[in-house]
Amino acid sequence: MNFVAIDFETANTNRSSVCSIGLVVVKNGQVAQEYYQLIKPNDMYFDPICVRIHGINPEDVKDAPSFNDVWSDISHLLEGNLVIAHNASFDMSVLRYSLDECQLDYPSFSYNCTVNVSKKTWNDLHSYSLNVVAQHLQIEFKHHHALEDAQVAAQVYLQACKENNVTSHEELIEKLEIGQGTIYANGYTPARANKKKSKRSLKTG
């Protein structure tokens, strides 16, 4: 089982205002690499609500690299791989908007959402936020820290595979009947809770 779990935190409601990123590379079902980096967004307005959530403020990122600089370090980890995120629609939109702002090409990869996976695996939870799923699995972590969120998303995915008695991503999405998403050179398709045909969404702007 090989994949990369990713999580972003943003300074404000602008999806390109990424202020931290966490990545966990899993190879053969084991964590092989971890990456965490604070990022200085182009838009340095830090919404107080966002600051209360993740605890990052302008002072923390004043000397941090830009997303453009960070991307040169991590793009190879995503290209061609399966990418996992909890509430993937948020993290994938942050990635796309950040790439658009920097006028960088999209990588090509498939992705899946551990919210969708969790809903089909543990269908009696009162919520499928990451902290609730983690509590159900008896995982302790600091919520809204990008690396720790990525670590938990990776554990949730691995545990879901174990729970469903599958050994591959293909087996998991087939058994749970969920649709994976894709990001590619000219756009993306969303990850869906249920398999169905959908039209590709093209990048604009």
C-alpha positions in Angstrom: 0.0 0.0 0.0 1.7 3.2 -1.3 0.3 6.7 -1.0 1.0 10.2 0.2 -1.2 11.9 2.8 -1.4 15.7 2.7 -2.9 18.5 4.7 -2.9 22.3 4.4 -3.7 25.1 6.7 -4.6 28.6 5.4 -4.2 32.1 6.7 -7.7 33.1 5.7 -10.7 32.0 3.5 -8.7 32.6 0.3 -7.7 29.1 -0.8 -4.3 30.3 -2.0 -3.4 31.7 1.4 -1.6 28.5 2.5 0.5 29.0 5.6 1.5 25.4 6.4 1.7 22.0 4.8 2.2 18.5 6.1 3.0 15.4 4.0 3.3 11.8 5.0 4.7 9.3 2.5 3.6 5.7 3.0 5.4 2.8 1.3 4.3 -0.8 1.7 2.0 0.3 4.5 4.7 2.0 6.5 5.6 5.6 7.0 8.7 6.2 4.9 9.0 10.0 5.0 7.4 13.0 6.6 7.5 16.7 5.6 6.3 19.8 7.5 6.8 23.4 6.5 5.4 26.8 7.4 4.7 28.9 4.3 4.6 32.7 3.9 1.4 33.4 1.9 1.3 36.2 -0.7 -1.8 37.4 1.1 -0.5 38.1 4.6 -3.9 38.8 6.2 -4.5 36.2 8.9 -8.1 35.8 9.7 -8.5 35.7 13.5 -10.9 32.7 13.1 -8.2 30.8 11.2 -5.6 31.7 13.7 -7.7 30.4 16.5 -8.1 27.1 14.6 -4.4 26.4 13.7 -2.5 28.8 16.0 -0.3 30.2 13.1 0.1 34.0 12.9 2.1 36.4 10.7 5.1 36.4 13.0 5.5 32.7 12.6 5.8 32.8 8.9 7.6 36.1 8.3 10.8 34.2 7.4 9.2 31.1 5.9 9.5 30.2 2.2 6.8 30.9 -0.3 4.6 28.2 -1.8 6.5 28.5 -5.0 9.7 27.6 -3.2 8.1 24.8 -1.2 6.5 23.3 -4.4 9.9 22.8 -5.9 10.8 20.6 -2.9 7.6 18.5 -2.8 6.1 18.2 -6.3 7.9 15.0 -7.0 6.3 13.4 -4.0 2.8 13.9 -5.5 3.4 13.3 -9.2 2.0 10.0 -10.3 1.2 8.8 -6.8 -2.1 8.2 -4.9 -2.7 11.2 -2.6 -4.9 11.0 0.5 -6.5 13.9 2.4 -9.3 14.2 5.0 -12.0 16.4 3.4 -9.9 16.2 0.2 -12.1 18.8 -1.6 -10.5 21.5 0.6 -6.9 20.4 0.3 -7.1 19.8 -3.4 -8.7 23.3 -3.9 -5.9 24.8 -1.8 -3.3 23.1 -4.0 -5.0 24.1 -7.2 -5.5 27.8 -6.2 -1.9 28.0 -4.9 -0.6 26.6 -8.2 -2.8 28.9 -10.2 -1.6 31.9 -8.2 2.0 31.0 -8.8 1.3 30.1 -12.5 2.6 26.6 -12.0 1.5 23.6 -13.9 -0.7 21.0 -12.2 0.9 17.7 -11.4 -0.9 14.5 -12.4 -2.2 12.1 -9.7 -5.2 10.3 -8.3 -6.6 11.2 -4.9 -9.0 9.9 -2.3 -10.9 11.4 0.6 -10.7 9.8 4.0 -14.0 11.4 4.9 -15.7 9.3 2.2 -13.7 6.2 3.2 -14.6 6.7 6.9 -18.3 7.1 6.2 -18.4 3.8 4.3 -16.2 2.0 6.8 -17.5 3.2 10.2 -21.1 4.2 9.4 -22.3 4.8 12.9 -20.2 7.8 13.9 -22.0 11.1 14.8 -19.5 13.1 12.8 -16.7 12.4 10.3 -14.4 15.3 11.2 -10.8 14.1 11.6 -10.8 14.4 15.4 -14.0 12.3 15.8 -12.7 9.6 13.5 -9.3 9.7 15.3 -11.1 9.4 18.7 -13.0 6.4 17.4 -9.7 4.8 16.4 -8.0 5.8 19.7 -5.5 8.1 18.0 -4.3 11.1 19.9 -3.0 14.1 18.0 -3.0 17.9 17.8 -5.8 18.8 15.4 -5.2 21.4 12.7 -1.4 20.9 12.8 -0.8 20.1 9.2 1.7 17.3 9.8 -0.3 15.7 12.6 -3.5 15.9 10.5 -1.6 14.2 7.6 -0.3 11.5 9.9 -3.8 10.8 11.2 -5.3 10.8 7.7 -2.7 8.2 6.7 -3.5 6.0 9.8 -7.2 6.3 9.0 -6.7 5.1 5.5 -4.5 2.2 6.6 -7.0 1.2 9.3 -9.9 1.4 6.8 -8.0 -1.0 4.5 -7.5 -3.4 7.4 -11.1 -3.0 8.5 -12.3 -3.8 5.0 -9.8 -6.7 4.6 -8.2 -5.3 1.5 -4.6 -4.9 0.5 -4.8 -2.3 -2.3 -6.3 1.0 -3.1 -8.2 -0.5 -6.0 -9.8 -3.1 -3.8 -10.8 -0.5 -1.3 -12.6 1.8 -3.7 -14.3 -1.2 -5.3 -15.5 -2.6 -2.0 -16.7 0.8 -0.7 -18.0 1.9 -4.1 -16.5 5.3 -3.9 -15.1 7.4 -6.7 -11.5 8.6 -6.6 -10.5 12.1 -7.8 -7.8 13.1 -10.2 -5.7 16.2 -10.8 -4.1 16.5 -14.2 -2.5 19.0 -16.5 -5.7 21.0 -17.4 -8.0 20.4 -14.5 -9.4 17.9 -12.1 -12.2 15.6 -11.2 -13.6 15.4 -7.6 -13.4 12.4 -5.3 -17.0 11.2 -4.7 -18.7 9.3 -1.9 -20.4 7.1 -4.5 -19.1 5.9 -7.9 -20.7 7.7 -10.8 -19.6 9.1 -14.1 -18.8 12.8 -14.0 -17.6 15.4 -16.4 -14.1 16.7 -15.9 -13.7 20.3 -14.6 -11.2 22.3 -16.6 -8.9 24.9 -15.1 -9.9 28.4 -16.0 -8.4 31.8 -15.6 
